[in-house]
Amino acid sequence: MERKLSGNAQRVQDALAEAGLSSRVRELPASTRTAQEAAAAVGCGVAQIAKSLVFRGQVSGSPVLVITSGAHRVNEARLGERLAEPVEKPDAAFVREVTGFPIGGVPPLAHVHPMRVFVDQSFLGFDEIWAAAGTPNAVFPIAPADLVRLTRGEVISVE
């Protein structure tokens, strides 16, 4: 018998099902809060871990989601140039307010507020990547093309 998912993980599973994907959210006994922990838990490379990072425009206050590889750091200056305003890393309260999820478990979809989304182009070299699923120990596999489609993300170089 399958274990019942926690509320946030179920919200992500419902969004995946609504999108027509058969991907299953997995809640693991070990933490997947960091890219390294997630890669070890699912048995893949750090580059296949999708980190969902929320930034805020310094002028507009608008949230922006960057889904980047666990092997990369977002170049905030380049992101700001693309958005025509500098960006900053918001506090945990802002992230929870715009996504509905805690830092360490922010998934790439099922957010409470829509936002502009960018997806790391390096994912396109993989058949499957792994993303957070609403809690610090929940993840799900997804094809990069499905991630781009579901998030309506713009594919960019994040570095």
KEFI-932501 format. One record per atom (N, C-alpha, C, CB): atom name; residue number from 1; x, z, y. Coordinates in steps of 0.1 Angstrom, whole numbers, plus 2048, in hexadecimal, padded with zeros to 3 digits. Each point is the difference from the previous one (the first is absolute). Glycine has a CB too. Layout:
<pts>
PT  atom  seq    u    w    v
PT    CA  NUM    X    Z    Y
...
</pts>
This chain:
<pts>
PT  atom  seq    u    w    v
PT     N    1  808  800  7F4
PT    CA    1  7F8  800  80C
PT     C    1  809  800  80C
PT    CB    1  7ED  80C  7F4
PT     N    2  810  7EB  816
PT    CA    2  807  7FF  80C
PT     C    2  7FD  80C  809
PT    CB    2  800  7E7  7FE
PT     N    3  80B  81E  809
PT    CA    3  7FF  80B  809
PT     C    3  7F9  7FB  80D
PT    CB    3  814  80B  7F6
PT     N    4  7E4  7FD  810
PT    CA    4  7F9  7FD  80C
PT     C    4  80A  800  80C
PT    CB    4  7EA  809  7F7
PT     N    5  816  7ED  811
PT    CA    5  809  7FF  80C
PT     C    5  7FC  809  80B
PT    CB    5  804  7E8  7FA
PT     N    6  805  81D  80D
PT    CA    6  7FD  808  80C
PT     C    6  7F9  7F8  80A
PT    CB    6  815  80E  7FD
PT     N    7  7E5  7F8  80D
PT    CA    7  7F7  7F9  80A
PT     C    7  807  7F4  807
PT    CB    7  7F4  815  803
PT     N    8  818  7EE  802
PT    CA    8  807  7F5  807
PT     C    8  805  7F5  7F7
PT    CB    8  808  811  810
PT     N    9  7FC  7F2  7E4
PT    CA    9  805  7F6  7F6
PT     C    9  7F3  7F8  7FC
PT    CB    9  813  80F  7F8
PT     N   10  7E2  7F7  806
PT    CA   10  7F4  7F9  7FD
PT     C   10  7FC  7F6  80B
PT    CB   10  7F9  814  7F2
PT     N   11  808  7F0  81A
PT    CA   11  7FD  7F8  80C
PT     C   11  809  7F3  7FF
PT    CB   11  7FA  814  80E
PT     N   12  812  7ED  7EE
PT    CA   12  809  7F5  7FF
PT     C   12  7FC  7F7  7F4
PT    CB   12  813  80D  80B
PT     N   13  7EA  7FA  7EA
PT    CA   13  7FB  7F9  7F4
PT     C   13  7F3  7F8  803
PT    CB   13  80B  811  7F1
PT     N   14  7EC  7F5  816
PT    CA   14  7F4  7F9  804
PT     C   14  802  7F4  808
PT    CB   14  7F4  816  7FF
PT     N   15  816  7EB  80B
PT    CA   15  803  7F5  809
PT     C   15  807  7F4  7F7
PT    CB   15  803  810  814
PT     N   16  805  7F4  7E3
PT    CA   16  806  7F5  7F7
PT     C   16  7F5  7F9  7F8
PT    CB   16  815  80E  7FF
PT     N   17  7E2  7FA  7FB
PT    CA   17  7F5  7FA  7F8
PT     C   17  7F7  7F8  809
PT    CB   17  801  813  7F1
PT     N   18  7FC  7F1  81B
PT    CA   18  7F7  7F9  809
PT     C   18  807  7F2  803
PT    CB   18  7F7  816  80A
PT     N   19  816  7EA  7F7
PT    CA   19  808  7F4  803
PT     C   19  801  7F7  7F3
PT    CB   19  80C  80C  812
PT     N   20  7EF  7F8  7E3
PT    CA   20  800  7F8  7F4
PT     C   20  80D  801  7F8
PT    CB   20  7F1  7F1  80B
PT     N   21  818  81A  7F8
PT    CA   21  80C  801  7F9
PT     C   21  7FE  80A  7F4
PT    CB   21  80D  7FB  815
PT     N   22  7FA  802  7E0
PT    CA   22  800  809  7F5
PT     C   22  80A  80B  800
PT    CB   22  7F7  7ED  7F3
PT     N   23  811  813  817
PT    CA   23  80B  80A  802
PT     C   23  7FA  80E  7FF
PT    CB   23  80D  7F1  80E
PT     N   24  7FA  818  7EA
PT    CA   24  7FB  80E  7FE
PT     C   24  80A  80A  808
PT    CB   24  7F6  7F9  7EA
PT     N   25  804  810  81D
PT    CA   25  807  80B  806
PT     C   25  804  809  7F6
PT    CB   25  7F3  7FE  815
PT     N   26  81A  807  7EC
PT    CA   26  806  80A  7F7
PT     C   26  804  80C  808
PT    CB   26  808  7EE  7F0
PT     N   27  7F2  81D  80B
PT    CA   27  805  80D  806
PT     C   27  80A  806  7F6
PT    CB   27  7EA  804  80D
PT     N   28  822  7FE  7F8
PT    CA   28  80B  804  7F8
PT     C   28  803  80F  802
PT    CB   28  809  7E9  801
PT     N   29  7FD  81D  7F5
PT    CA   29  804  80E  801
PT     C   29  80B  802  80A
PT    CB   29  7F9  804  7E9
PT     N   30  810  7F2  819
PT    CA   30  80B  801  809
PT     C   30  7FC  7FB  80E
PT    CB   30  811  7FE  7EC
PT     N   31  7F6  806  81E
PT    CA   31  7FD  7FC  80D
PT     C   31  805  7F1  802
PT    CB   31  802  817  809
PT     N   32  7F6  7E2  7FF
PT    CA   32  804  7F2  803
PT     C   32  801  7FF  80F
PT    CB   32  7F5  7F6  7EB
PT     N   33  80D  815  81C
PT    CA   33  800  801  80F
PT     C   33  80B  7F7  806
PT    CB   33  7F7  817  7FE
PT     N   34  815  7E8  7FC
PT    CA   34  80B  7F7  805
PT     C   34  801  7F4  7F7
PT    CB   34  80C  814  809
PT     N   35  7FA  7E2  7FC
PT    CA   35  802  7F3  7F9
PT     C   35  808  803  7F3
PT    CB   35  7FF  7F3  815
PT     N   36  80B  815  7EC
PT    CA   36  808  803  7F5
PT     C   36  7F8  807  7F5
PT    CB   36  815  802  80F
PT     N   37  7E3  808  7F5
PT    CA   37  7F8  807  7F6
PT     C   37  7F6  7F7  7F9
PT    CB   37  803  815  80E
PT     N   38  7F7  7E2  7FA
PT    CA   38  7F6  7F7  7FB
PT     C   38  806  7F6  7F6
PT    CB   38  7F3  802  815
PT     N   39  819  7F9  7EF
PT    CA   39  807  7F6  7F7
PT     C   39  804  807  7F3
PT    CB   39  809  7F4  814
PT     N   40  7FC  818  7EC
PT    CA   40  803  808  7F4
PT     C   40  7F4  802  7F8
PT    CB   40  813  80B  80B
PT     N   41  7E2  7F9  7FB
PT    CA   41  7F3  803  7F9
PT     C   41  7FA  7F4  7F9
PT    CB   41  7FC  812  810
PT     N   42  805  7E2  7F6
PT    CA   42  7F9  7F5  7F9
PT     C   42  80A  7F7  7F9
PT    CB   42  7EF  801  812
PT     N   43  81E  801  7F0
PT    CA   43  80A  7F8  7F9
PT     C   43  803  7F3  806
PT    CB   43  7F9  80C  7EB
PT     N   44  808  7F3  822
PT    CA   44  803  7F3  806
PT     C   44  80B  803  80B
PT    CB   44  7E9  7F7  7FC
PT     N   45  81C  7FE  80A
PT    CA   45  80A  802  80A
PT     C   45  7FA  805  80D
PT    CB   45  80D  7EE  7F6
PT     N   46  7FB  818  813
PT    CA   46  7FB  805  80D
PT     C   46  7FB  7F5  808
PT    CB   46  810  812  7FF
PT     N   47  7F5  7E2  800
PT    CA   47  7FC  7F4  808
PT     C   47  7F1  7FC  7FD
PT    CB   47  818  7F8  800
PT     N   48  7E3  80D  7F4
PT    CA   48  7F2  7FC  7FC
PT     C   48  7F6  80B  804
PT    CB   48  809  7F4  7ED
PT     N   49  7FC  816  81B
PT    CA   49  7F7  80A  805
PT     C   49  7FB  7FC  80E
PT    CB   49  80C  812  7F2
PT     N   50  7E7  7EE  810
PT    CA   50  7FA  7FC  80D
PT     C   50  7FE  80D  808
PT    CB   50  7F5  7EB  7F6
PT     N   51  812  817  814
PT    CA   51  7FE  80B  809
PT     C   51  7F6  7FC  80B
PT    CB   51  818  809  7FC
PT     N   52  7DE  7FE  806
PT    CA   52  7F6  7FD  80B
PT     C   52  803  809  80B
PT    CB   52  7EE  7F9  7F0
PT     N   53  818  802  81B
PT    CA   53  805  807  80B
PT     C   53  7F7  7FD  80D
PT    CB   53  817  801  7F7
PT     N   54  7E4  80A  80F
PT    CA   54  7F7  7FE  80C
PT     C   54  809  802  80C
PT    CB   54  7EB  808  7F3
PT     N   55  814  7EF  816
PT    CA   55  806  801  80D
PT     C   55  7F5  800  80B
PT    CB   55  816  7F4  7F8
PT     N   56  7EE  810  814
PT    CA   56  7F6  7FF  80B
PT     C   56  806  7F9  80C
PT    CB   56  7F5  816  7F8
PT     N   57  804  7E1  80E
PT    CA   57  804  7FA  80C
PT     C   57  801  80A  80B
PT    CB   57  7F6  7EA  7F9
PT     N   58  816  816  80E
PT    CA   58  802  80A  80B
PT     C   58  7F7  7FE  80C
PT    CB   58  817  802  7F8
PT     N   59  7E5  7F2  80A
PT    CA   59  7F7  7FD  80C
PT     C   59  7F2  800  7FC
PT    CB   59  812  7F2  809
PT     N   60  7EA  807  7EC
PT    CA   60  7F2  7FF  7FC
PT     C   60  7FB  80C  7F8
PT    CB   60  803  7E8  800
PT     N   61  806  81F  7F9
PT    CA   61  7FC  80B  7F7
PT     C   61  7FA  7FA  7F3
PT    CB   61  7FC  80F  814
PT     N   62  805  7E4  7EA
PT    CA   62  7FA  7FA  7F4
PT     C   62  809  802  7F4
PT    CB   62  7F5  7EF  80F
PT     N   63  804  814  7E6
PT    CA   63  808  802  7F3
PT     C   63  804  7F2  7FB
PT    CB   63  7F4  815  7FB
PT     N   64  817  7EB  7FE
PT    CA   64  805  7F4  7FA
PT     C   64  806  804  7F2
PT    CB   64  806  7F5  816
PT     N   65  7F6  804  7E0
PT    CA   65  805  803  7F2
PT     C   65  80B  7F6  7FC
PT    CB   65  7E9  80A  7FA
PT     N   66  822  7FC  802
PT    CA   66  80B  7F7  7FA
PT     C   66  801  804  7F2
PT    CB   66  80C  7FE  816
PT     N   67  7F2  7F9  7E1
PT    CA   67  802  802  7F1
PT     C   67  80E  7FA  7FD
PT    CB   67  7E6  800  7FB
PT     N   68  823  809  803
PT    CA   68  80E  7FC  7FE
PT     C   68  805  804  7F2
PT    CB   68  804  801  819
PT     N   69  807  7F9  7E3
PT    CA   69  806  803  7F3
PT     C   69  807  80D  802
PT    CB   69  804  7E8  7FB
PT     N   70  7FC  820  7FA
PT    CA   70  808  80C  7FF
PT     C   70  80E  7FF  803
PT    CB   70  7EF  808  7F0
PT     N   71  816  7EC  80F
PT    CA   71  80F  7FD  802
PT     C   71  803  7FD  80F
PT    CB   71  801  7F8  7E8
PT     N   72  7F4  807  820
PT    CA   72  802  7FC  80E
PT     C   72  7FC  80B  80A
PT    CB   72  7FC  7E8  7F9
PT     N   73  80A  816  813
PT    CA   73  7FC  808  80C
PT     C   73  7FA  7F6  80A
PT    CB   73  812  812  7FC
PT     N   74  7E3  7F3  80A
PT    CA   74  7F9  7F7  80A
PT     C   74  809  800  80D
PT    CB   74  7E9  805  7F6
PT     N   75  819  7EF  80F
PT    CA   75  807  7FF  80D
PT     C   75  7F5  801  80A
PT    CB   75  813  7F1  7F7
PT     N   76  7ED  81B  80F
PT    CA   76  7F5  803  80A
PT     C   76  801  7F8  80C
PT    CB   76  7FF  817  7F7
PT     N   77  80D  7E6  80E
PT    CA   77  802  7F8  80C
PT     C   77  7FA  7F2  7FD
PT    CB   77  815  80D  807
PT     N   78  7EE  7ED  7EE
PT    CA   78  7FA  7F2  7FD
PT     C   78  7F1  801  7FE
PT    CB   78  816  7FA  7F5
PT     N   79  7E5  811  805
PT    CA   79  7F2  801  7FF
PT     C   79  7F9  801  80D
PT    CB   79  803  80B  7EA
PT     N   80  803  7FC  81F
PT    CA   80  7FB  801  80E
PT     C   80  800  7F3  807
PT    CB   80  809  817  801
PT     N   81  802  7E1  7FD
PT    CA   81  800  7F3  806
PT     C   81  7F5  7F7  7FB
PT    CB   81  819  802  802
PT     N   82  7E4  7FF  7F1
PT    CA   82  7F5  7F8  7FA
PT     C   82  7F3  804  806
PT    CB   82  80D  7FE  7EB
PT     N   83  7F1  80F  818
PT    CA   83  7F4  805  805
PT     C   83  7FF  800  80F
PT    CB   83  7FF  80F  7EC
PT     N   84  80C  7ED  81B
PT    CA   84  801  800  80E
PT     C   84  7FE  80E  806
PT    CB   84  7F7  7E8  800
PT     N   85  80C  822  7F9
PT    CA   85  801  80E  805
PT     C   85  808  808  7F7
PT    CB   85  7E9  7FE  80B
PT     N   86  81E  80C  7FA
PT    CA   86  808  809  7F7
PT     C   86  7F7  807  7F7
PT    CB   86  812  802  812
PT     N   87  7F4  802  7E3
PT    CA   87  7F8  808  7F6
PT     C   87  807  80D  7FE
PT    CB   87  7F8  7EC  7F4
PT     N   88  801  81E  807
PT    CA   88  805  80D  7FC
PT     C   88  7FA  805  7F3
PT    CB   88  803  805  819
PT     N   89  804  804  7E1
PT    CA   89  7FB  806  7F4
PT     C   89  7F6  80B  804
PT    CB   89  815  7FB  7F3
PT     N   90  7DF  805  80A
PT    CA   90  7F6  80A  804
PT     C   90  801  80C  7F7
PT    CB   90  7F1  7EF  808
PT     N   91  809  81C  7FC
PT    CA   91  800  80C  7F8
PT     C   91  7F6  7FF  7F4
PT    CB   91  806  80D  814
PT     N   92  7FA  7FC  7E3
PT    CA   92  7F8  800  7F4
PT     C   92  7F1  800  803
PT    CB   92  813  80C  7F4
PT     N   93  7E9  7FB  817
PT    CA   93  7F2  800  803
PT     C   93  7FB  7F3  804
PT    CB   93  803  817  808
PT     N   94  805  7E1  7FF
PT    CA   94  7FC  7F2  804
PT     C   94  7FF  7F7  7F4
PT    CB   94  80B  803  816
PT     N   95  7FE  7FE  7E1
PT    CA   95  800  7F8  7F4
PT     C   95  7F4  803  7F7
PT    CB   95  819  800  800
PT     N   96  7E4  80D  7FF
PT    CA   96  7F4  804  7F8
PT     C   96  7F3  7FB  807
PT    CB   96  80C  814  7F7
PT     N   97  7F4  7ED  817
PT    CA   97  7F4  7FC  807
PT     C   97  7FD  7F1  7FE
PT    CB   97  805  812  811
PT     N   98  805  7E6  7F0
PT    CA   98  7FE  7F1  7FF
PT     C   98  7FF  7FB  7F2
PT    CB   98  80C  7FE  816
PT     N   99  7FA  809  7E1
PT    CA   99  800  7FB  7F2
PT     C   99  7F6  807  7F7
PT    CB   99  818  7F9  803
PT     N  100  7E7  814  800
PT    CA  100  7F8  809  7F7
PT     C  100  808  806  7F5
PT    CB  100  7EC  7F2  805
PT     N  101  821  80C  7FB
PT    CA  101  809  804  7F5
PT     C  101  80C  808  806
PT    CB  101  7F9  7EC  7F2
PT     N  102  80D  81D  806
PT    CA  102  80C  807  805
PT     C  102  80C  7F8  7FF
PT    CB  102  7F5  815  7F9
PT     N  103  815  7EE  80F
PT    CA  103  80D  7FA  7FF
PT     C  103  806  803  7F2
PT    CB  103  804  802  819
PT     N  104  802  7F4  7E1
PT    CA  104  805  802  7F2
PT     C  104  7F6  7FA  7F6
PT    CB  104  80C  814  807
PT     N  105  7E8  7E9  7FD
PT    CA  105  7F6  7FA  7F7
PT     C  105  7F8  7F5  806
PT    CB  105  7FF  816  7F6
PT     N  106  806  7E5  816
PT    CA  106  7F8  7F6  807
PT     C  106  801  7F3  7F8
PT    CB  106  805  80B  817
PT     N  107  7EF  7F0  7E5
PT    CA  107  7FF  7F3  7F9
PT     C  107  800  7F4  80A
PT    CB  107  7F4  80C  7ED
PT     N  108  80E  7E8  80E
PT    CA  108  800  7F5  809
PT     C  108  7F1  7FB  804
PT    CB  108  816  7F9  7F6
PT     N  109  7E0  80E  804
PT    CA  109  7F2  7FC  802
PT     C  109  7F7  80C  800
PT    CB  109  805  7EA  7F5
PT     N  110  7EE  813  80E
PT    CA  110  7F6  80B  800
PT     C  110  801  80A  80B
PT    CB  110  7FF  7FD  7E7
PT     N  111  806  7FE  824
PT    CA  111  802  809  80C
PT     C  111  7F3  802  807
PT    CB  111  817  7F8  803
PT     N  112  7E7  813  805
PT    CA  112  7F4  802  807
PT     C  112  7FF  7F8  80D
PT    CB  112  800  817  7F6
PT     N  113  80B  7E4  80F
PT    CA  113  800  7F8  80C
PT     C  113  808  7F3  7FD
PT    CB  113  7FD  815  80F
PT     N  114  7FE  7E0  7F6
PT    CA  114  808  7F4  7FE
PT     C  114  80C  800  809
PT    CB  114  7EB  7F3  7FA
PT     N  115  820  806  802
PT    CA  115  80C  7FF  808
PT     C  115  807  7F3  7FC
PT    CB  115  802  819  802
PT     N  116  807  7E3  807
PT    CA  116  808  7F5  7FD
PT     C  116  80A  803  7F5
PT    CB  116  7FE  7F8  818
PT     N  117  804  7FF  7DF
PT    CA  117  809  803  7F4
PT     C  117  80B  7F5  7FF
PT    CB  117  7EC  80B  7F4
PT     N  118  820  7FA  809
PT    CA  118  80B  7F7  7FD
PT     C  118  805  804  7F2
PT    CB  118  807  7FE  819
PT     N  119  7FD  7F7  7E0
PT    CA  119  805  802  7F2
PT     C  119  80E  7FB  7FF
PT    CB  119  7E8  7FE  7F7
PT     N  120  821  80A  803
PT    CA  120  80E  7FC  7FE
PT     C  120  801  7F3  7F7
PT    CB  120  806  819  802
PT     N  121  800  7DD  804
PT    CA  121  801  7F3  7F8
PT     C  121  808  802  7F3
PT    CB  121  7FF  7F4  816
PT     N  122  80A  816  7E9
PT    CA  122  808  802  7F4
PT     C  122  7F7  802  7F3
PT    CB  122  812  809  80F
PT     N  123  7E2  7FB  7F3
PT    CA  123  7F7  802  7F5
PT     C  123  7FD  7F3  7F8
PT    CB  123  7F6  814  80C
PT     N  124  80A  7E1  7FC
PT    CA  124  7FC  7F4  7FA
PT     C  124  809  7FB  7F4
PT    CB  124  7F7  7FA  817
PT     N  125  814  80C  7E8
PT    CA  125  809  7FD  7F5
PT     C  125  7FD  808  7F3
PT    CB  125  811  7FB  811
PT     N  126  7E5  80D  7EF
PT    CA  126  7FC  808  7F4
PT     C  126  7F2  7FB  7FB
PT    CB  126  80E  814  809
PT     N  127  7F0  7EE  7EA
PT    CA  127  7F3  7FE  7FA
PT     C  127  7F7  80C  803
PT    CB  127  80A  7F1  7EE
PT     N  128  7FC  81B  812
PT    CA  128  7F8  80C  802
PT     C  128  808  80A  808
PT    CB  128  7F4  7FC  7EA
PT     N  129  804  80B  81F
PT    CA  129  806  80B  808
PT     C  129  7F6  80C  7FE
PT    CB  129  80B  7F0  811
PT     N  130  7FA  81B  7F3
PT    CA  130  7F8  80D  7FF
PT     C  130  7FE  806  80D
PT    CB  130  809  804  7E9
PT     N  131  7EB  800  81A
PT    CA  131  7FC  806  80D
PT     C  131  7FA  80E  7FE
PT    CB  131  7FC  7E9  809
PT     N  132  804  81F  801
PT    CA  132  7FA  80D  800
PT     C  132  7F1  7FE  7FF
PT    CB  132  813  80A  80E
PT     N  133  7E6  800  7EC
PT    CA  133  7F2  7FF  7FE
PT     C  133  7F8  80C  805
PT    CB  133  805  7F2  7EC
PT     N  134  7FF  813  81F
PT    CA  134  7F8  80B  807
PT     C  134  805  80E  7FF
PT    CB  134  7EE  7F1  7FC
PT     N  135  81B  812  7FA
PT    CA  135  806  80D  7FF
PT     C  135  80F  7FF  7FD
PT    CB  135  7EA  809  7F7
PT     N  136  81D  802  80B
PT    CA  136  80F  7FF  7FE
PT     C  136  804  7FE  7F1
PT    CB  136  802  80E  814
PT     N  137  7F4  7F1  7E3
PT    CA  137  804  7FD  7F2
PT     C  137  7F8  7F5  7FA
PT    CB  137  807  818  7FE
PT     N  138  7F2  7E0  80A
PT    CA  138  7F8  7F5  7FB
PT     C  138  805  7F3  804
PT    CB  138  7EC  80F  801
PT     N  139  815  7E7  7F6
PT    CA  139  805  7F3  803
PT     C  139  7F8  7F5  7F9
PT    CB  139  817  80A  803
PT     N  140  7EA  7EA  801
PT    CA  140  7FA  7F5  7F8
PT     C  140  809  7F3  801
PT    CB  140  7E9  80A  805
PT     N  141  816  7EE  7F1
PT    CA  141  808  7F3  800
PT     C  141  7F7  7F6  807
PT    CB  141  80D  806  7EB
PT     N  142  7FA  7F0  81B
PT    CA  142  7F9  7F5  807
PT     C  142  809  7F4  801
PT    CB  142  7F1  810  80C
PT     N  143  80A  7E4  7F3
PT    CA  143  808  7F4  802
PT     C  143  801  7FF  810
PT    CB  143  7F8  7F4  7EA
PT     N  144  814  808  81A
PT    CA  144  802  7FF  80F
PT     C  144  7F6  7F7  807
PT    CB  144  818  803  7FB
PT     N  145  7E4  7F2  7FE
PT    CA  145  7F6  7F7  806
PT     C  145  7F3  807  802
PT    CB  145  80C  7EC  7F6
PT     N  146  7F0  81C  800
PT    CA  146  7F4  808  802
PT     C  146  801  80A  80B
PT    CB  146  7FB  7FD  7E8
PT     N  147  810  809  819
PT    CA  147  802  80A  80B
PT     C  147  7FE  7F9  80E
PT    CB  147  810  80D  7F1
PT     N  148  7F6  7E7  811
PT    CA  148  7FF  7F9  80C
PT     C  148  7F2  7FC  803
PT    CB  148  817  7F7  7FD
PT     N  149  7E2  805  7F8
PT    CA  149  7F2  7FC  802
PT     C  149  7F7  80B  803
PT    CB  149  804  7EE  7F0
PT     N  150  7FD  81D  809
PT    CA  150  7F8  80C  802
PT     C  150  802  807  80E
PT    CB  150  800  803  7E7
PT     N  151  80C  7FD  81D
PT    CA  151  803  807  80D
PT     C  151  7FF  7F6  80C
PT    CB  151  80F  810  7F4
PT     N  152  7EF  7E3  809
PT    CA  152  801  7F6  80A
PT     C  152  80D  801  809
PT    CB  152  7E6  800  800
PT     N  153  824  804  7F8
PT    CA  153  80D  803  807
PT     C  153  808  7F3  803
PT    CB  153  800  815  7F4
PT     N  154  807  7EC  817
PT    CA  154  809  7F6  804
PT     C  154  80E  802  7FA
PT    CB  154  7F3  7FD  816
PT     N  155  812  7F9  7E2
PT    CA  155  80C  802  7F9
PT     C  155  80C  7FE  80A
PT    CB  155  7F5  7F8  7EA
PT     N  156  814  812  817
PT    CA  156  80B  7FF  809
PT     C  156  80D  806  7FA
PT    CB  156  7F0  802  813
PT     N  157  81B  7FC  7F3
PT    CA  157  80C  807  7FD
PT     C  157  7FF  80D  808
PT    CB  157  80E  7EB  7FB
PT     N  158  7F3  821  7FE
PT    CA  158  7FE  80D  806
PT     C  158  80D  805  806
PT    CB  158  7ED  804  7F1
PT     N  159  81F  7F7  80A
PT    CA  159  80D  806  803
PT     C  159  805  7FB  80D
PT    CB  159  805  802  7E8
</pts>
